[in-house]
Structures are given as C-alpha cells and as structure tokens.
Amino acid sequence: MSHALRRPHRMTVAEFCDWQPPDGLADRRWQLVDGEPFCMAPPSADHGALHSEATFLLSAHLRAHRPGCRVLVTPGVIPALQSATNERVPDLGVTCSPLRDRRRMIDPVLLIEILSPSNEADTRANVWAYCTIPSVQEVLLFYSTSIEAELLRRDVEGRWPGAPTIIRADDQLRLETIGFEARLRDFYVMTSLIEVAQQDEET
C-alpha cells in the first residue's frame, strides 16, 4: 500500500529532488504523483525474490547481447504528461542511453512493475503514466501472487494495444526491445509460488 504525504502546495520535480522525507522514512521508496510525495510499503518476500531474479536475468542478458544497454533498480522516470509534478518509480527499467542523470533514467525503453494486491491501483496508474513516455516501447507487469504477467508493446505505428498480452507460467516471455526470451516461470524460481506450482503439477 502507498501513502501520500500531502503538502500545502503541489511539489515540483525540482523540489522533490531536494526534498527530505520525514524521520524514519528516509530509506523507503518515494515517488512524486501529481505534486504529492508517495511512500511505498515494503515489498513482500515473493516480490523481493521476483525483483532480484528479474534483475539478474535481464542484467546477464544485456551484458552478453546488448552491452550498450543496462537495467536499473527503481529508477526515477518522468511521464510526458504533467511532467513538472510527476516522478514515477518503476521496480526496474532498461535504457540504452548513457547515464547522464544520477537520479533519473533517460530514454527508458522497457519499464517493469511487480503487482501486489495492496498497491494494484497505484501500480496500474504508473503503467498508464509510463505509456506517455515517447522512448518506452514495452511495459511489463509481473504478478506477485501467481506466475503470470501482462505485457504492453507499441505497434509499428507507435500505438499501444487496447489490452495487454497475458503470459502464463510456461509461456515464453519475449521482450523485443532487448531481444530477450525466456519462460515466465524462470523469473519465479526463488519465490514460494514456484513450489506451489510444482506441487500442483505433481498431484
């Protein structure tokens, strides 16, 4: 679950960059949504395991096949709409541009979120915001309570689909932006969900 810290005026991205969170909350994940700082709740164990494995798999692929690209954990990204008062923070992002900003990702091509029941509305609002960024070609949404994912990809004319592609456990996940392909279940190998799935397969 996320919690907004309301300010007497709408904070700008520039102000957010210099802003200090309240005592005891400085190590938490914050993003700026329509001028208000939002503090994200600590992730579940499965969320953390999925996050770590996705970082590992994508980083290894990029080193071997796309050395000019890199994956970053919780980078700040600026939506094209209301850009002065929004700095969203996906779980992972991939860019093939130089790191010219210590805080924010420049020209992300792929953004990834992990969906938890407690923050579904906020996460889906972020996904919509990511789709306004001109450089973003794919948005991937992992589920944290089942081995499933949603993938949004622009078509050749730059349009987003009306509905995401649903990817199941044994389906191949293809990320065209970075030439990556793997079974979806490979991302979940360190989670409790894979154990449940294996037990179901044995019964």
N, C-alpha and C positions, 0 to 999 in steps of 0.2 A: 504494500500500500504506500502511496506517496502522500506527503503532507505539504500544503502550501504555507509559506511564511509571508503573510500579507504586509505590504509596505504602504506608507502614506501616499506614494506616487508610483507610477509604473517605472520599474527599473529598466535601464537600457542595458544592452550587451556590454558596452564600455564600463558602466557602473558595476555590472555583475562581475567583470573581470577583476575589479579591485575590492569587491565586497568580501567581508569575512563572516563566515557562518557563526551562529551562536555557540557559546561554550558547550563543549561536549558533543557537538555535531560536526566538527571540522573535518572528521575523517569519513563522513558519509558522502554518498553520491548526490550531487545537486545539479539541477538544470533550471534554466530560465524559461518559463512558459507564459507568454503574453505579459511580460513585465513582472512576474512573481516568481521568486525562487521556490523550487520544489525539492524536498528532501525525499529520496527513495529509500524504502525499507531494505534492511539487509536481505540478501538472497537466501533461498533455501539451499540445502546441501546438494540436491539434484541440479538446481540452477547453477550453482558454482561448479559442479563437476562437468556439466554440459558446456559451460563457458570456457573452462580450461581446455577441454578436449577440442572444441572448435578452434580455439586459438592455436593449439598445437598442429592440428591437421592443416589448417589454412597457411600457417607460417611455413611449415615444411614444404608445402606445395609451391608457395611463392619463391622460396629460396632456390628450389630446383628448377622451376619453369618460368617464373616471372620475377627475376631479381630486381627489376625496376619498380616493383610494387611491394607494399608492406601492409600488414594487418596491425591495427592499433586497438588497444583495450579502452573502452569508454572514452572515445574522443568527443570533443565538442564539435557540433556541426550547426551551421546557420541555415535555416529554411529560407527559401526565396520570398515567401510571404511574411510580412511583419518581421523582417529581419532585424530591425533595430531593437526589438524587445524579446527575441527568442534565441536561445542557445540550447538545443536539444542534445541529449547524450545517449547514443545507442550503446548496446553491450559491446559490439565490435564494429569496426569499419575498415574498409580496404581502399587505399588510394595508390595511384601510380604516379603521383606528382611529388616533387621534393617537399620535405617538411620545412615550410617557410614560416610556420607559426607554432610556437611552443605549446599553445593551449588548444588550438582548433585544427581540425583536419581540412586541408584544402583539396577541393575537387574529389570528394569520395565517389567511387564507382559502385560500391557494394556496401550496404548497411545491414546489420544483423541485430535483431532483438530476440530475447528469450521471454516468452509469455508466461506469466504467473497469474493464477486466479485473482490474487489480491490487487493486481495493477493492470488488469486487462484493458480497461477503458483508457488509461493513460498511455499504455504502450501502443494501442491502435491509433490514438491521436498522434503519437510520434510518427508512426508509419505514414500516416497521411501527410505530415509535415515533410518527411524525407522525400516524398514523391514530388515535392515542389522544387527540389534542388536539381538544377539542369544537368549536372555531371552524373547523378545517380542513375544507374541502369537497372539494378536489381535490388530488391529489398527482401530479406529472408527472415521469417518469423518461426523460431523453434517453439514447440510446446514444452513445458516442464513437467506436465502430469501424464503425458503419453508420448509414445515415439511417433510423432507426427510433426509436420512443418507446413508452412504456407510460403509460396514464392510468388513475388510480383516481378515482372520483367517488362520493360518497354518494348514495343514492337519496332520495326524498322523505320516507322514514321515518327517515333518518339512518344507514342501514346501508351498509357498504362491500361492494362486489361480491366474489364468490369468486375472480375472476381479473381482471386488468387488460384494458383495451381496447388492442389493438396498433395502432399508427399507422405507416403506411408513408410513403415519401418523397413521393408525390404525393397522399396523403390530406389532407383538411382537418383541422387541429387546432382543436378548439373548446374553449375554456375558459369554461364557463358562469359561473364566479364573477365574471369581469370583463368578460363579453361580448366576448371576443376570438376571432377566427377567422383562420387563415392556413394556407397549405400548409406541411407539416412541413419540406420542403426549404428554405424561406425562412430557417429558423434556421441552416442549414448552409452558407450562401453563401460564408463566409470560410474554410471548412475544406478540407482536401485531399480529403475524402470526396465533395464535390460534383464535383470534377474527375474522379474515378474514375467516378462515376455518369454523367457526361456522355460520357466515353469509351465506356462500356458501351452507351449509347444510340446512339452513332454507328456501332458495329460490328454 
